[in-house]
Amino acid sequence: MTGIQSCLALRRGADFAKGVANMCGIVGIIGKEPVAERIVDALKRLEYRGYDSAGVATLSRGAMARRRAEGKLRNLEDRLDRQPLDGIIGIGHTRWATHGRPNEANAHPHATDDLAIVHNGIIENFRILRHELEDAGVRFESETDTEVVARLVSYEIAGGLDPAAAVKKVLPRLRGAFALAFLFRGREDLMIGARRGSPLAIGHGEGEMFLGSDALALAPFTETITYLEEGDIAVLTQTSLQVFTEEGEPVERPAQQIAAGAFMAEKGNYRHFMAKEIHEQPEVVGRTLAAYTDMASGLSRLPDGVDVDWKALSRITITACGTAYYAGLVAKYWFERFARIPVEIDVASEFRYRDAPLDENGLMIVISQSGETADTLAGLRYAKEHGQRVLSVVNVPTSSIARESHAVAQTLAGPEIGVASTKAFTCQLTVLFALALQAGRARGSLSEPNERAMVDALVSVPGLMNEAIRHEAAIKALARDLSKARDVLYLGRGPSYPMALEGALKLKEISYIHAEGYAAGELKHGPIALIDESVPVIVVAPHDEVFEKTISNMQEVAARGGRIILITDQKGAEEAGIETMATIVMPDVAPMVAPILYALPVQMLAYHTAVFMGKDVDQPRNLAKSVTVE
Ligand code: F6R
């Protein structure tokens, strides 16, 4: 080992290249009977984390065997049908590649003569470690950062350390974020897991132990879960769990009972999770708003533990990614309107690096469905380091973002499996609306009657969502036309501007049609050059205080031959006075809550367009549900 260490010292200052990394899902089982089938079953529940390749390794009578396959899990299942795997202990992986091709050689588990490993995350200093191992004569079989960890641990085992000691020695040398699981040749009674930056849950069964990227993966096996903390190393046998801190000190981590309902992840009668999740919105938005409103007083309320001194705030900063960011954009209108408080918002990938000055009395709101988005988590940490109180709006209460926040305002959307966010988004909006009302009341800028009117408006949303869903057949018919477009523009003004952004994101991510959202008033500053009869323009315009302005922009589109799809209400449809390709007439709704309702038609339009085009709606290419790499 000395040779490697001295090489390390020499190269320590060299450039750290990003690894052949993954964000992925990992699973491990020490069972009483063969485990391969259950590992694949658990991987299916983790496919939302990536689906570029997959693999399983097991130990049978001490000998290691593995099967790996490029592409989706069904390819691995086919491989296992042809070449089954025996063994009562095993690990599995489903991969989302960020660097390096998603081929079989790069698929996990990676193995050496001594061990097999699965990994979620990035080892940032893998190149330098790899060069040093290569200089010491170690040969590699893949391009991955993960194999470096396997080779380093193997090297320590060859040097005489037992598996746990070898893992403990290697981990401090790794830079980056990871969750790892190891299997050791000849040790059918031992599995080791470790986490730094990426989540890892341990499941306790009857004479069996489990490990997985989240509790959902382990749901059919056990409801007793121990969540590892940052830096933890877990040593599992069939009947025991020992946890050590990064420094190698034994530590107690409590086991929790996770409610069975939290694991609901079936499609039911729907063809896709996305369809099911769109249709669930009346229910989950209803459930969420019930937790944030007090029916007796007709006012908003916050669940226990969400205590913010709104009055003392000088500014709110919001950060999030993708759809969650658009929820934040809508919330900016609400906080400014109801609470007269300045709001700054930025995508987390920018916010985390721009060294933003933050007010001493500032509140940071982070928004995330998964609670694991790497950039959002980094934004949260930056804000905490700079003295902000952090309130997170998250769907997964056990997630890293939830656990690292000072207060958590949970969205009660239930598990969201479709890669394109739908119900989590409308639940985020619901929670943010209630937060803005609370802020308005506390700061004296929203009168009680006005707050009551806003709560009434919010409470009306689930029923109106049900009505909106009845338009689905008409939207489906429209999707056929939309599927022929190469480019689509979405326009909106005020709180409908983020809905235009969201509509465009939904369409492009699942149908692969190029789509952009614009603030309606920005059109004439450039994008109008794109308008001709081949570009459908979808205008999101409830009859609100900026309706007429939006309609003027729509006139500009019509004058240039643009084909318009107008999403509005009855009054808007009557007053628009422009020939459209189609008008989707939404139920009347109070303008302030319109974004929550208007999310539905843009979601349904994207969904049906993608289905019509035969796309893989729940697992669009190149995407993953939980983006745990930056
Ligand atoms: C789009 C979508 C993504 C996510 C984004 C943030 O439909 O789902 O844009 O909104 O990756 O993810 P979370 O909310 O888990 O932080």
Boltz pocket constraint, residues with backbone or C-beta under 6 A from the ligand:
constraints:
  - pocket:
      binder: B
      contacts: [[A, 321], [A, 322], [A, 323], [A, 324], [A, 325], [A, 367], [A, 368], [A, 369], [A, 370], [A, 371], [A, 372], [A, 373], [A, 376], [A, 419], [A, 420], [A, 421], [A, 422], [A, 505], [A, 506], [A, 509], [A, 624], [A, 625], [A, 626], [A, 627]]
      max_distance: 6.0
